[in-house]
Amino acid sequence: MGASKHIAVLAGGYSGEADVSRRSAAMVMAHMDRARFTPYLVHIDPDGWWVEPSDSGTRTPVDKDTLAYTNAEGATVRADLAFVMVHGTPGEDGLLQAHLDLCGIPHTTASARVMATTFHKGWTTALLRDSGIAVARSVECMPTETWDETRQSEVVATLGLPCFVKPNESGSSIGINRVTSQDQLWPAVLEARQTGTSTVLVEALLKGREFTCGIVPNGKGDIQALPITEIVSHNDFFDYAAKYDGESHEITPASLNDRDVAALQRQAKAVYQTLHLQGMARVDMMMEEGGEPHVIEINTVPGFSAQSIIPKQAEVAGMDKTALISRLVDDAFRRHQA
């Protein structure tokens, strides 16, 4: 690749996932191959974009159009590529990608159009269902809708109880509630709306074992399904506390027969290809006993912190964090040059 490339590792964002994003970005910074790349951390906050150079410890403004900043020696450092670790908005909803694409800055995620589509749970579910990929039964509640007792009863009759109420545009299980009685349904919808989401998705409960599979570039222009992880949550479902506060037990590799491993990996790959994802992604699925995997969540900027699943799956596959990060950077450069 020639001279060392400057990699802007983007962290923070404007959602409740900003803290998780910063942890993920710190892990990327710690494990990036310094023999090949020169990374610097760019904070994206509501009050501005800034870099915290290791040599000064002070906030330095970043030029949003180039991701460039002036270092302590007075030299301008300009990004050759953006490593996106911003969870939620603007990193997973396409806003950041649209900006980077307009500015001609390569990045490690899918296009703005794909990111915007997959950030919306209802749109994603509809696309997967239309493509023949198994998903849970669901009903959407539009922003202008008010569900009276009759409509609530219809939704419960359609989906059954328990069911899940989810903001259509939120990650890390923020704003999700498990509803066990009809009188909990409308309050859960109102709570989901408070996340700023445009619409709310109500999904039927899928019974079975929960698994997740990471998909990454294979370094040869194709994709690789990582080993399967089983998620055993101590809570009612794999919520924020289960994901980030240690209230779940994750088993990698999952205890499964070869047929079920292949089915889960095949389904994850199908989701990745159907939705035109790029870079690193994770597909969460529910495997009903004797049935096919049902897709329950897509993560287009999955976590990369010490608690995160994909680095653990990669390690089981014989790939350390540095090798995985290098593969993601190389793949992004390859796609940009294609």
C-alpha positions as CSV (number, residue, x, y, z in Angstrom):
1,M,0.0,0.0,0.0
2,G,3.1,2.2,0.1
3,A,3.4,5.0,2.7
4,S,1.4,4.7,5.9
5,K,-2.2,5.8,5.4
6,H,-4.0,8.1,7.8
7,I,-7.1,6.5,9.2
8,A,-9.7,8.7,10.9
9,V,-11.5,6.5,13.5
10,L,-14.9,8.1,14.0
11,A,-16.5,7.9,17.4
12,G,-19.4,9.4,19.4
13,G,-22.5,10.5,17.6
14,Y,-25.8,12.0,18.6
15,S,-27.6,9.1,20.2
16,G,-27.7,7.1,23.5
17,E,-25.1,4.8,22.0
18,A,-22.3,7.4,22.0
19,D,-20.6,5.9,25.1
20,V,-20.5,2.4,23.5
21,S,-19.2,4.0,20.3
22,R,-16.3,5.6,22.1
23,R,-15.4,2.2,23.7
24,S,-15.5,0.5,20.3
25,A,-13.3,3.2,18.8
26,A,-10.8,3.0,21.6
27,M,-10.4,-0.7,20.9
28,V,-9.8,0.0,17.2
29,M,-7.2,2.6,18.1
30,A,-5.4,0.3,20.4
31,H,-5.2,-2.6,17.9
32,M,-4.7,-0.9,14.5
33,D,-1.5,-2.0,12.8
34,R,0.8,1.1,13.3
35,A,3.3,-0.4,10.8
36,R,0.8,0.1,8.0
37,F,-1.6,2.8,9.3
38,T,-1.5,6.0,11.3
39,P,-4.9,6.3,13.1
40,Y,-6.3,9.3,14.9
41,L,-9.5,9.5,16.8
42,V,-12.2,11.9,15.6
43,H,-15.0,12.7,18.1
44,I,-18.4,13.5,16.5
45,D,-20.4,15.3,19.2
46,P,-23.5,17.6,19.0
47,D,-21.2,20.5,19.8
48,G,-18.8,19.8,17.0
49,W,-16.2,17.5,15.5
50,W,-12.8,17.4,17.1
51,V,-9.7,15.4,17.5
52,E,-7.7,14.7,20.6
53,P,-4.1,14.2,19.5
54,S,-2.1,12.0,21.8
55,D,0.7,14.6,21.9
56,S,-1.3,17.5,23.3
57,G,-4.5,16.1,25.0
58,T,-6.4,19.2,23.9
59,R,-9.4,19.4,21.6
60,T,-8.5,20.4,18.0
61,P,-11.2,21.2,15.5
62,V,-11.6,18.9,12.5
63,D,-12.5,20.0,9.0
64,K,-15.7,18.1,8.3
65,D,-15.1,18.0,4.6
66,T,-11.6,16.4,4.7
67,L,-11.5,15.1,8.3
68,A,-8.2,17.1,8.5
69,Y,-6.7,18.7,11.6
70,T,-3.6,20.6,12.5
71,N,-1.2,18.7,14.7
72,A,1.1,20.0,17.4
73,E,3.9,20.6,14.9
74,G,1.6,22.8,12.8
75,A,1.3,20.2,10.0
76,T,-2.1,19.3,8.4
77,V,-3.1,15.7,8.8
78,R,-5.7,14.6,6.3
79,A,-7.6,11.3,6.3
80,D,-7.2,8.7,3.6
81,L,-10.1,6.7,5.0
82,A,-12.7,6.9,7.7
83,F,-13.1,3.9,10.0
84,V,-16.7,4.3,11.2
85,M,-17.3,3.3,14.8
86,V,-20.3,5.6,15.4
87,H,-23.3,3.5,16.5
88,G,-26.8,4.9,16.1
89,T,-27.1,8.3,14.4
90,P,-25.3,9.6,12.4
91,G,-23.2,6.4,11.9
92,E,-25.8,3.8,11.2
93,D,-28.6,5.8,9.6
94,G,-26.7,6.9,6.5
95,L,-26.2,10.6,7.5
96,L,-22.5,10.2,8.1
97,Q,-22.0,8.0,5.0
98,A,-23.8,10.6,2.8
99,H,-21.4,13.2,4.0
100,L,-18.3,11.1,3.5
101,D,-19.5,10.0,0.0
102,L,-20.1,13.6,-1.0
103,C,-16.6,14.5,0.2
104,G,-15.0,11.6,-1.5
105,I,-13.7,10.0,1.7
106,P,-13.6,6.2,1.6
107,H,-15.2,4.5,4.6
108,T,-15.6,1.0,6.2
109,T,-19.4,0.8,6.0
110,A,-22.1,0.4,3.3
111,S,-23.5,3.2,1.2
112,A,-25.7,6.0,2.6
113,R,-28.8,4.4,1.0
114,V,-28.1,1.0,2.4
115,M,-27.4,2.3,5.9
116,A,-30.5,4.4,5.9
117,T,-32.7,1.5,4.9
118,T,-31.2,-1.0,7.3
119,F,-31.4,1.4,10.2
120,H,-35.2,1.3,9.9
121,K,-36.3,-2.0,11.4
122,G,-39.7,-2.0,9.6
123,W,-38.1,-1.5,6.1
124,T,-35.5,-4.1,6.8
125,T,-38.0,-6.6,8.0
126,A,-40.2,-6.0,4.9
127,L,-37.2,-6.4,2.5
128,L,-36.1,-9.6,4.1
129,R,-39.6,-11.0,4.2
130,D,-40.1,-10.2,0.5
131,S,-36.8,-11.9,-0.2
132,G,-38.0,-15.2,1.4
133,I,-35.9,-14.7,4.6
134,A,-37.7,-15.7,7.8
135,V,-38.6,-12.9,10.1
136,A,-41.1,-12.5,13.0
137,R,-44.7,-11.4,12.3
138,S,-44.9,-7.6,12.9
139,V,-47.2,-4.6,12.8
140,E,-46.0,-0.9,12.5
141,C,-47.5,2.1,14.3
142,M,-47.1,5.3,12.3
143,P,-46.3,8.6,14.1
144,T,-49.9,10.0,13.5
145,E,-51.6,6.8,14.8
146,T,-53.4,6.5,18.1
147,W,-54.4,2.9,18.9
148,D,-57.7,2.6,20.7
149,E,-58.7,-0.5,22.7
150,T,-60.1,-2.1,19.5
151,R,-56.9,-1.6,17.5
152,Q,-54.8,-2.8,20.5
153,S,-56.9,-5.9,20.7
154,E,-56.4,-6.6,17.0
155,V,-52.6,-6.2,17.3
156,V,-52.5,-8.6,20.2
157,A,-54.7,-11.1,18.3
158,T,-52.4,-10.9,15.3
159,L,-49.1,-11.2,17.1
160,G,-49.9,-12.9,20.4
161,L,-48.4,-12.2,23.8
162,P,-45.7,-11.7,24.8
163,C,-44.6,-9.4,22.0
164,F,-41.9,-6.8,21.6
165,V,-42.3,-3.0,21.0
166,K,-39.3,-1.5,19.3
167,P,-38.4,2.0,18.0
168,N,-37.8,1.6,14.3
169,E,-34.7,3.6,14.3
170,S,-32.7,2.9,17.4
171,G,-29.9,0.5,18.3
172,S,-28.3,-1.3,21.3
173,S,-31.9,-2.3,22.3
174,I,-32.6,1.2,23.5
175,G,-36.4,1.8,23.9
176,I,-37.4,-1.8,23.5
177,N,-40.0,-3.3,25.8
178,R,-41.3,-6.8,26.2
179,V,-45.1,-6.6,26.5
180,T,-47.0,-9.3,28.4
181,S,-50.5,-7.9,28.6
182,Q,-52.6,-5.7,26.3
183,D,-52.7,-2.8,28.8
184,Q,-48.9,-2.5,28.5
185,L,-49.0,-2.2,24.7
186,W,-49.8,1.4,24.1
187,P,-47.5,2.8,27.0
188,A,-44.7,0.8,25.4
189,V,-45.4,2.4,22.0
190,L,-45.4,5.8,23.6
191,E,-42.0,5.1,25.3
192,A,-40.6,3.9,22.0
193,R,-41.6,7.1,20.3
194,Q,-39.6,9.1,22.9
195,T,-36.4,7.9,21.3
196,G,-37.2,10.2,18.3
197,T,-38.0,7.3,16.0
198,S,-40.4,7.9,13.1
199,T,-42.4,4.8,13.5
200,V,-42.7,1.9,16.0
201,L,-42.5,-1.8,15.3
202,V,-44.4,-4.4,17.2
203,E,-43.1,-7.9,16.7
204,A,-44.4,-11.3,17.7
205,L,-42.3,-13.4,20.1
206,L,-40.0,-16.0,18.6
207,K,-39.4,-18.9,20.9
208,G,-36.1,-20.7,20.8
209,R,-32.4,-20.2,21.2
210,E,-30.8,-16.8,20.3
211,F,-27.7,-16.7,18.2
212,T,-25.6,-14.1,16.4
213,C,-23.2,-14.4,13.5
214,G,-20.7,-11.8,12.3
215,I,-19.9,-11.3,8.6
216,V,-16.6,-9.8,7.6
217,P,-14.7,-9.4,4.3
218,N,-12.6,-12.5,3.6
219,G,-9.7,-10.5,2.2
220,K,-10.2,-11.9,-1.3
221,G,-13.2,-9.9,-2.5
222,D,-15.8,-12.1,-0.8
223,I,-17.3,-12.5,2.6
224,Q,-16.7,-14.8,5.6
225,A,-19.2,-15.9,8.2
226,L,-17.6,-16.0,11.6
227,P,-18.3,-18.7,14.3
228,I,-21.7,-18.6,15.9
229,T,-22.3,-17.1,19.3
230,E,-25.3,-18.2,21.5
231,I,-26.7,-15.4,23.6
232,V,-28.2,-16.5,27.0
233,S,-29.7,-13.3,28.6
234,H,-30.3,-13.1,32.3
235,N,-33.0,-10.6,31.5
236,D,-36.3,-11.1,29.6
237,F,-34.4,-10.4,26.3
238,F,-31.0,-9.2,25.0
239,D,-31.5,-5.6,26.1
240,Y,-28.9,-2.8,26.7
241,A,-28.0,-4.1,30.2
242,A,-27.5,-7.6,28.8
243,K,-25.3,-6.3,26.0
244,Y,-23.1,-3.9,27.9
245,D,-23.5,-4.4,31.6
246,G,-22.7,-8.1,31.8
247,E,-26.2,-9.3,32.3
248,S,-25.9,-12.0,29.7
249,H,-23.9,-15.1,29.0
250,E,-22.4,-15.5,25.5
251,I,-21.0,-18.8,24.3
252,T,-18.6,-18.7,21.4
253,P,-18.6,-21.0,19.5
254,A,-22.1,-22.0,20.3
255,S,-22.9,-25.7,21.1
256,L,-24.6,-26.7,17.9
257,N,-24.4,-29.5,15.3
258,D,-22.8,-28.8,12.0
259,R,-26.1,-28.6,10.2
260,D,-27.4,-25.8,12.5
261,V,-24.1,-23.9,12.3
262,A,-24.3,-24.0,8.5
263,A,-27.9,-22.9,8.5
264,L,-27.2,-19.9,10.7
265,Q,-24.1,-18.9,8.8
266,R,-26.0,-19.3,5.5
267,Q,-28.8,-17.2,6.7
268,A,-26.4,-14.4,7.9
269,K,-24.7,-14.4,4.6
270,A,-28.0,-14.2,2.8
271,V,-29.0,-11.2,4.9
272,Y,-25.7,-9.4,4.2
273,Q,-26.0,-10.0,0.4
274,T,-29.7,-9.2,0.2
275,L,-29.3,-5.9,2.0
276,H,-26.1,-5.0,0.1
277,L,-24.1,-4.6,3.3
278,Q,-20.4,-3.8,3.3
279,G,-17.6,-4.1,5.8
280,M,-18.3,-5.7,9.2
281,A,-21.9,-6.6,10.1
282,R,-23.7,-8.8,12.6
283,V,-27.0,-10.7,12.2
284,D,-29.0,-11.7,15.3
285,M,-31.3,-14.7,14.8
286,M,-33.7,-16.9,16.7
287,M,-33.5,-20.6,16.0
288,E,-36.8,-22.3,16.8
289,E,-36.4,-26.0,17.7
290,G,-36.5,-28.0,14.4
291,G,-37.1,-24.8,12.4
292,E,-35.2,-22.3,10.3
293,P,-33.3,-19.3,11.7
294,H,-35.5,-16.2,12.0
295,V,-33.7,-12.8,11.7
296,I,-34.4,-10.5,14.6
297,E,-31.8,-7.7,14.3
298,I,-29.2,-6.3,11.8
299,N,-26.1,-4.5,13.2
300,T,-24.4,-2.5,10.4
301,V,-21.8,-0.9,12.8
302,P,-21.5,-3.7,15.4
303,G,-19.6,-3.0,18.6
304,F,-15.9,-3.5,18.9
305,S,-15.4,-3.0,22.6
306,A,-14.1,-5.5,25.2
307,Q,-17.6,-6.8,25.7
308,S,-18.4,-7.0,21.9
309,I,-19.2,-10.2,20.1
310,I,-17.5,-9.9,16.7
311,P,-13.9,-9.6,18.1
312,K,-14.6,-12.8,20.1
313,Q,-15.9,-14.6,17.1
314,A,-12.9,-13.6,15.0
315,E,-10.5,-14.8,17.7
316,V,-12.2,-18.3,17.6
317,A,-11.7,-18.2,13.8
318,G,-8.0,-17.6,14.3
319,M,-8.1,-13.8,13.5
320,D,-6.9,-11.3,16.1
321,K,-8.2,-7.8,16.4
322,T,-5.3,-6.2,14.4
323,A,-5.8,-8.6,11.5
324,L,-9.5,-8.0,11.4
325,I,-9.1,-4.2,11.5
326,S,-6.5,-4.4,8.7
327,R,-8.9,-6.6,6.6
328,L,-11.7,-4.0,7.1
329,V,-9.4,-1.1,6.1
330,D,-8.1,-3.0,3.1
331,D,-11.6,-4.0,1.9
332,A,-12.7,-0.4,2.2
333,F,-9.8,0.9,0.1
334,R,-10.4,-1.9,-2.5
335,R,-14.1,-1.0,-2.8
336,H,-13.3,2.7,-3.2
337,Q,-10.8,2.0,-6.0
338,A,-13.0,-0.5,-7.8
